[in-house]
Amino acid sequence: MDERKIKEELTVKFITGEISEEEREVLLQWIDASEANFEYFRELKESWDLLGLCQEETTSYNAEGSWKQFRQSVSSGSPLVKKTHFKVHRKAEQKHFSWIKIASMIGLLFVSGWGLYYFNTLEIQEEAGVQWVTKYNPAGSKSNFYLADGTEVKLNAESSLRYPEKFTGKNRSVYLEGEAFFDVKRDTLMPFIIRAGNTRTQVLGTSFSISAYPEENVTSVALATGKVQVNIEGESPLEIHLIPGEKAVYQRISNELGKRPFDPDKEFGWRIGNLVFEEDGMTEIVKKLSRWYGVTIHLENPQNREVLINTSYSQQALEAVLKSLSYSLNFNYQIKGKEVWITMF
């Protein structure tokens, strides 16, 4: 099997969360080796998103059926960039799907040449010869570091930031997946640009946070100081400007962009070790706990009713948080290493 085919399969494993730490390191090293590798990885990732494959609770995928639909849409003259004609087929009794078939299908998409035009239209012009670095935090891990221009970055768990070793050209561009807080070094001649999916945030010198986890429907930008311009790229582009204390909220499915005030203690609390729940139901609570503590949570007997929680925990151990939440949400729990079982009653 050639190297590119192997990297396609590792990319699919990365997206679906099935990749091991060793495989993740191999993939990240390959991505950082050259701009061509990164662009190929990004195109695979974006085509996956366009095909509608990267959705929460995906357990079974009909590769042959979706490929047939894709070929029919191409034959009818419907461009891939306009609409997504692919559906995910869920089966509760199945826990795995054939990522090898999916990797093969995505590879065929690029061999055939379909879809390449769309991605090329979203390219950022980057200086040749610049070495790029990818910083990734797994679940349960956070980090703090500085970019070459003096910008400070606080990167949350299950998040990655791709940035150049040094900034050249007309702007300072970085790529984010997940959540991060930026304290940007001011440079009026060289705007700082963060791309997260189809969201483009541009600043000169300011501090703000971005939350853009690929599996979630909402992308948000919360401004602490300075000014920020947020753009949503695509068929129906959107733009909004923020002042301190305002938060831009983008709903990906409905393509709606708005803004509202926010509580800085809740929005930025994760930077100082505060686990915050704000109008969160059980589904979101499980997701945050898994990400915060780096554990796998099995939810048994989920209830139809959704109790919303507003609370926070500062530097608390997992068991202490579960014990507290169990009183409000009525559940029993059991912790075994890196796995947690929650039974609702």
Sequence and secondary structure as in RCSB ss.txt:
>XXXX:A:sequence
MDERKIKEELTVKFITGEISEEEREVLLQWIDASEANFEYFRELKESWDLLGLCQEETTSYNAEGSWKQFRQSVS
SGSPLVKKTHFKVHRKAEQKHFSWIKIASMIGLLFVSGWGLYYFNTLEIQEEAGVQWVTKYNPAGSKSNFYLADG
TEVKLNAESSLRYPEKFTGKNRSVYLEGEAFFDVKRDTLMPFIIRAGNTRTQVLGTSFSISAYPEENVTSVALAT
GKVQVNIEGESPLEIHLIPGEKAVYQRISNELGKRPFDPDKEFGWRIGNLVFEEDGMTEIVKKLSRWYGVTIHLE
NPQNREVLINTSYSQQALEAVLKSLSYSLNFNYQIKGKEVWITMF
>XXXX:A:secstr
  HHHHHHHHHHHHHHT   HHHHHHHHHHHHH HHHHHHHHHHHHHHHHTT   TT     HHHHHHHHHHHHH
TT  TTT         TT     HHHHHHHHHHHHHHTTTHHHHHTT     TT  EEEEEE TT  EEEE TTS
 EEEE TTEEEEEESS  TT EEEEEEEEEEEE    TTS EEEEETTEEEEESS EEEEEE TTSSEEEEEEEE
S EEEEE SSS EEEEE TTEEEEEETTTTEEEEEE  HHHHSGGGGTEEEEEEE HHHHHHHHHHHHT EEEEE
S  SS   EEEEEES  HHHHHHHHHHHHTEEEEEETTEEEEEE 
